[in-house]
Structure formats: C-alpha cells, structure tokens
Amino acid sequence: MKRLLVALDTSPRAPAVLAEAAHLAELTNTPLVLYRAIGIPPDLPKEMLRVTDLSLEEVLMRNAVTDLERLGKAVPKAHIEQVTATFATPWDGICRAARELSADLIVIGSHGYGKLDRLLGTTAAKVVNHADRNVLVVRPPS
C-alpha cells in the first residue's frame, strides 16, 4: 500500500479511528494522511464574520489543521505523511481526497445513528457507497 487516508472529524471517537489506522499503518509500513472536510453552516450569523480580521475560511482551516495535528501527536511522527483539510461536503471531500492523494484505503469512523443520520444517511455510509477504493469503517467498542 502507498498510503492510508484517515478521515477524522471532531467527534469523541476520532482518536480511536486514528489509533486503528495507526495500527494498520504500523503493520503494513504505510504512511497516513490525516484529513478533515470542513463545512460552513449556511445559517452562520453575519456577526460571526466580524469577530476577527481573518476570513472565516482562514479561521476554519487553521482550526481544522491544528486539531488534526493535535490528534496526530498520539501517532509516531514517522507514520504521518501529511495533514490536510479542504472545504467540502464530508463524504464527497473524503472520496475526492482519496483519489487526489492516491490513497489505497480510506479509514473512517462509523456513525452515531442520530435522527438526522437515519434520515439523510451517514457520512461513513456515503463514503462506502461512493468511494472508488476500499473503506475501513472503525466502529466504537461494544
């Protein structure tokens, strides 16, 4: 394998997803790319845009990359090839990033089965259904 794309969100299960990916990376000697898709809520109040001199996009990107780097500290530095984030709908961004980065496998956490998940489908389910490569879905411990 050339690389593993690890799709991480801000959920409490993200460290467990990364731990599983790191274990697989160690077994296969494959580098990891830590990835986050950033979405901008359509109902974001205009007041939020005036809090800082930085653009909203800059703030969101900086926060996403900083969070991914913080999560990545739990993994040996040699296993991480890249930390990246893009503005995208999560499932589409993950699938596109996997293609663009030539990832052999996408590692993603499973869903929480909230009411919205049941209605719209989960990010993990959409990635599994739309990805053009293999997907490992990490489930929480039972």
Secondary structure in CASP SS format (residue, H / E / C, confidence):
PFRMAT SS
TARGET T0000
AUTHOR 0000-0000-0000
METHOD secondary structure of the structure
MODEL  1
M C 1.00
K C 1.00
R C 1.00
L E 1.00
L E 1.00
V E 1.00
A E 1.00
L C 1.00
D C 1.00
T C 1.00
S C 1.00
P C 1.00
R C 1.00
A H 1.00
P H 1.00
A H 1.00
V H 1.00
L H 1.00
A H 1.00
E H 1.00
A H 1.00
A H 1.00
H H 1.00
L H 1.00
A H 1.00
E H 1.00
L H 1.00
T H 1.00
N C 1.00
T C 1.00
P C 1.00
L E 1.00
V E 1.00
L E 1.00
Y E 1.00
R E 1.00
A E 1.00
I E 1.00
G C 1.00
I C 1.00
P C 1.00
P C 1.00
D C 1.00
L C 1.00
P C 1.00
K H 1.00
E H 1.00
M H 1.00
L H 1.00
R H 1.00
V C 1.00
T C 1.00
D C 1.00
L C 1.00
S C 1.00
L H 1.00
E H 1.00
E H 1.00
V H 1.00
L H 1.00
M H 1.00
R H 1.00
N H 1.00
A H 1.00
V H 1.00
T H 1.00
D H 1.00
L H 1.00
E H 1.00
R H 1.00
L H 1.00
G H 1.00
K C 1.00
A C 1.00
V C 1.00
P C 1.00
K H 1.00
A H 1.00
H H 1.00
I E 1.00
E E 1.00
Q E 1.00
V E 1.00
T E 1.00
A E 1.00
T E 1.00
F E 1.00
A C 1.00
T C 1.00
P H 1.00
W H 1.00
D H 1.00
G H 1.00
I H 1.00
C H 1.00
R H 1.00
A H 1.00
A H 1.00
R H 1.00
E H 1.00
L C 1.00
S C 1.00
A C 1.00
D C 1.00
L E 1.00
I E 1.00
V E 1.00
I E 1.00
G E 1.00
S C 1.00
H C 1.00
G C 1.00
Y C 1.00
G C 1.00
K H 1.00
L H 1.00
D H 1.00
R H 1.00
L H 1.00
L H 1.00
G C 1.00
T C 1.00
T H 1.00
A H 1.00
A H 1.00
K H 1.00
V H 1.00
V H 1.00
N H 1.00
H H 1.00
A C 1.00
D C 1.00
R C 1.00
N E 1.00
V E 1.00
L E 1.00
V E 1.00
V E 1.00
R C 1.00
P C 1.00
P C 1.00
S C 1.00
END
